[in-house]
Amino acid sequence: MKNGQLTGLMQGINSCGNLSGFKFAYTMAKNKKAIETEIQAFNELLKADNKFLEYENKRIDLCNKHAKKDEDGKAIMIKEGNSERFDIENEDKFNKDFSKLKVEFKSAIEARDEQIKKFNEFMLEDSTVELRKVDEDDVPEEITSAQLNSIIDLIDES
């Protein structure tokens, strides 16, 4: 199993939280604890440093400054799919200021890009987490197909 698959496996384990059976529940709880520890380590790997956070704050301030405002003086946001972006009033002025900001924080941005690249490579590596398997006979009868598919790697069929 790859490091990047652990989050999905954790969601699968969580989806089985209402199922009964001591051996099944015990195995899922042990796996959940092991995966939680690993995911916390992943989050630490991806944590931005203070210089990049300073850049992000200044970038957001810059967006607010250049955004069109509503009648209450708040920046207008435009929905795009599942995300939002600022509705910039004057793109040329914004881009000029934003270019200056990117130059000022060039090393922090490059360091963050490298950090994300290494994190993504790490997520493709084999996980070292020790997962326990539950015997096929101990899987609760009421498990749904979706739940089973989400934890199939934890089922011992022998």
N, C-alpha and C positions, 0 to 999 in steps of 0.2 A: 504494500500500500504506500502511496506517495504522501508526503506531508500535506499537500494541498487537498487531499481527500478526507482528512480528519475532521474538518468542519462539517462536511456533509454527513459523515458517520455520526458525529455528535448530535446533529439534528435528528437523525434516524433513531438513535438511542433515546433522545428526549421524547420522540413521538410514541415510544413504547412504554412510557412512564406509567400508564394506567393498567398495564397488563399484569396478571398475577402469576405466582409461582416463585418459590424461594430461589431455586437454583438459577432461573432465568433472571430474576430481579437482581440477585447478588452479582452475577456475571456482568450485567449491564451497568450496575453501580460501580464496579471495579474498573470497567473500561471507561466509563464517564469520568471518573476521577483521574485516570491516567491521561486521557485526552485533554481534559481541562488544563492540566499542568502544562502540557505541550502547547496548547493554544495560547496560554498566557505568555509562554516564551516567544511564540510567533509575534504576538502583539508588541513585545518589547523590542524585537528585531526591527519592527516597522515604525517604531516611535520616532517622530521627527525631533531633531535637535532644536535648541533655543533660537539659533540664528535663522533657521528655516521658518520657525513659528513667527519670528519677528517679520520676516518677508511676507508670510501669509496675511498677517494682520495689516501690514501696510498695503498689500494688494487689495484687500477687502475695503480698506479705507479709501483707496484710490477709486475703486469701482463705485462706492457710495458717492464720492465727490462728483464723479462724471455721469452718474445715473440721472435719468429723468425722474422728477419727483411728483408724487401725488399731491392732492390738496392739503394734506397734513404735513407735507415736507419729507415724507418717507420715500426711499428709493423704490422705483417701480421694477418689479421682477417679471420676467417672461418665462412661462412654463415651456419646457422642451422635453417631452416624454416624462421620465420620472425625476427630472431635475429642473432646476431653475437657474436663470442667469439674469444679471442686471441689464436693464434697458438703457444702454449708453446713449447719451444725448449727442455728443460730438465724438465720433470714432477717431478722427484724426488727432484731436487734442488728447484723448485718452491713450491712444497708441504711443504718442510721443512721451507722455509721462510714464507709461508702463515700460517702455524701452529703457528709460533712465533707471527705473526701479530694478529691472532685470540686470542691468549692468552693475548696479550697486550691490546686488546680492548674487552675483554670478557664481561665486564659489559655493555658496549655500545651496543654490539650485542644482548645481552639478553634483554636489555631494548627495543631495536627496535623490536625484535621478539614479546615481550609482547604488545607493542604498536600496531603492525599489527594484533595480535590476537584480541585485544579489538576492533579495528576498524572493523574487519570482523564480530565480534559479533554484533556491533552496526548497521552494514549494514543490518543485518537480523531482526532488530527490526522494529516495526511499526513506520512509519513516523508521525511526528507531524505537518507537513506542511499543511496549509489550502488551499486546491485546490478548484477552482471554476469549476462548470460544465456549459457546454453550452447546450442550448436546442437543441434537435434533429432537430427541424425545422430550426435552424440557422446555421446548418452545410452546407457549400457551396456544391452545386451540383457537382462541378468539383473535389471534393476530391477523391483521388485514394484509392483503397483497402488497400495498404500498409500504406498510411498516416492515414487512419481511424483506422487500427489495432494498430498503434503506439500511438494513443490518445484515444482509446475506453473508458478508465476509466474516461475520462473527458466529456463524452456525457451523458446528462440526457434524458432518454427515456420516462419519465412519461408524 
